[in-house]
Amino acid sequence: MKTSKLILLRHGQSLYNKRHLFTGWTDIDLSDHGIEEAKRAGNILKKQSLYPDICFISRLKRAIHTAQLVLRELDWEHIDCIKSWKLNERHYGAWQEHDKNAIKADVGEDHFIAVRRGYDTPPPLLEDGDPRLPQNDPRYRDIEPAMLPRGESLKDTRRRALNYFFEMIAPELTRARTVLVSAHGNSLRALVMAIEKLSPEEIVTIEIPTGKPMLYLFDETLHLQKKLTKL
């Protein structure tokens, strides 16, 4: 029986992670600590002889640079790396670039948790004319503006991430390949929710740590055989 391997990796700590700001689609880079986390992730994969055949990445540079650092540590930079906005972090709408503690103090802990960790509660949406709208960002000029979010719940993020998973990633897994996905806490939570068949209530407790690879093994029918979170 052939086995395929899916490696899910949240980017290393970003500069906004370090400052406890909501990042979302803000294209912020890795902190020094995040760079070291990405390098350690590459070394972990090397020790386990996990060499990906193909890599999928979001369009945000903290995920892009994480993948580049991992592949450099593996001395494995020749493989194809395909980027998609559908693997981007959840869009935090009007909360983006704001301090998490300040937001919590403003809206109350219950609503804060419902938005940040819940399934179908979105943040306040960006309004027309807001410079943070993705349609104002030239890196998304090839995307129909109506498809770009103004703010998302995890449910919204799950919809686009799963669409991409079945369109692009699953076909590689059916070929018994090793696939690396370098993405974000919430886009990866969305994939984990589907892969592990978690309920909206269960996904609330799931936190994807930065810079720590997670490995899923599948058979040729994409039936989950094993999950390894400590490599």
N, C-alpha and C positions, 0 to 999 in steps of 0.2 A: 504494500500500500504506500503510495506516494504521500509525502507530507509537505505542506507549504508553511512558511513562517512569516508572521506579521510582527514587525517591531514598531511599537508606538513610542514616540519620544517627544515629550514636551520640551520646548526650548529651554536653555539655561536661564538663570535669573536675568531679567531685564533691568534697565535703569529705573523704569517705573515700578517694577516689582519691589526694588530696593527702597523706593520712596513711598510705597503703599498707595500708589495712585491707580485708578482704573485706567487700563491701557486700551483694551479693545482693538480697534483698527488703527490706532495711533502707531506710526511706524518707528518705534523706539528700538534702540540697539541693546545688545547684551552688556551687562555690567562686567567688571573684571572677574567677579565671582562666577557669573554666568558663563564666561569664556572657559574658566577652569572646569565648570560642571560639564560643558560640552566635550571638552577634551577627555575627561574621566569617562564619559559615556562611550566615547570611541574606544578607549582602552578596555572597558568592560566587554564591548562587542568583540574586540580582538581576542581577548582571553577565552571567550566562548566560541571562537571561530565562526562568528555570525557576520558573514560578508554579504551585504544585500546585492541582489541582481538589478534592482531599480529603486529609485527614491522618489517619493511624492512630498511636496513642500507647499506651505502657504506662500502668499506673496509678500509676507511681512519679513523684514530683514532679520529679526531676532530668530525666526525659524530657519531662514535661509543660511545665516551664519552658523547656527548650531549644526545643521547638516554638513556644511563645508568643513567645519572643525572635526566632526566625527569621521568623515571620509578621509580627511588628511591624516588623522591618527591611525586609521586603518590602512593607509597607503592604498586607497581604493577610490581614487577620484575620477576614474574613467567611465563610471556608470552614468546612465541617463538620470537626470533629476528634473522632474516635471512639476511645475508650479501652478497652483490654482487658488483663486480667491475663495473658492468653496471650502478650503481648509483653513481659512483665516480664523482668528479668534472671534468669539461672539462680539457683536457690535454693542457697546454699552451706551449708545445714544448720548443723551445730554450729560451722563455721568462721566464720560471719558475725560481723562486728564484731570479729574478732581480727586481729592484726598478721600480715601475710603472711610476713615473715622469721621471726617466732617460730614460726609453724606449720611452715615449712620446716625449721627447726632441730629441731623436735620429731618430725616424721614422716620426715625424710630427703628429699633432693632428688628421687629417683626417684619416690617415691609422690606427692610434692607436684606434680611435673610431670604425672604420670598423671592426677591429679584436676583440676588447673587447666587443662591444655591438651589432655588426652586426650579420648576420645570417650565411653567407656562406664563410666568409673570415677567413682562418686559420692563426695562427702565424707561424713563421719559424719552420720547423720540426727539431727534434733532428737527428743528423747524427749518422752513425755507430760508435760504440765505446764510445758513450757518456754515462757516468756512470748514468745519469738520465733516461735512457731507462727503461721502466717498465719490460722488459724481464730480466734485471739484478736484479730485486727485488724479493727475495724469496717468498714474499707473493702472487706473481702471477705465481708461477711455475706450477700451475695446469691449466693455460690458454695457449692455442696455441699461440706462440709468434707472429704469423702473425696477430692475432686478436687484439693485444695490440697497442695502438696508439703511434705515435711519436709527435703528435700535432693535435689539433682538432678545427674545427669551431663549432659553436652552432649547425649547421645542422648535423655534425658528432655525436655530443653528443646526440642530439635528437633521432637519429637513434637507438643507443644502449639503451638509457633510455626508449624509447617507446617499444622497443622489450621486455624489462624486465617487463614493466608495463602490457602489454597484456599477457605475459607468466605467471607472478607470482602474480601481485597485483590485476588486474581486476577480476580474479576468486574469490578472497576473497571478493571483493566488491559485486559481484553478489549473495553472501550468506548473504547480509545485515549485514556485519561485520563493525567494526570500525578499520581502518587501519592507523597506524602511519608510515610515511616515514621520516627518518632522513638523510638528504643528503646535497646538496651544491647549491650555487647560480645558476650555469648554468645547472646542471642536473634537478633541480627543475623548472628553466625557461623553459626547454624543455618540461616538463610535463604540466606546466601551458599553454604553447603555444598550445598543443594538446587539453587539456581539455576545454579551453576557445575559441578554434578555432581562434587563433590570427594569423595574417599575419606576414611575415618576417619584414615588416615595423613597425608593432605594437609592436613586441617583443623587438625592440630596446629600447623602453622607460620603459620596465619592469625591476625593481630592486627588488630582494627578500631580505628583511632585515634579519640580523642574529637574531636568538633566538626568533622569533615571529611566533607562529603557524598560519597557514592558514587552514580553514575548508571548504571542499566541500561536499555537500549532493547530493546523486544520488538515483534514483529509481532502481528497480530490473533489468531494461534494460540498466543501466548505463547512463541514460539521466540525465544531470546536472539539479538539482532543485534549488540550492542556493549556493552562495559563501559568506563566512564570513572571513574577514581579520582582524577584530578587535574583539577579544574574551574577 
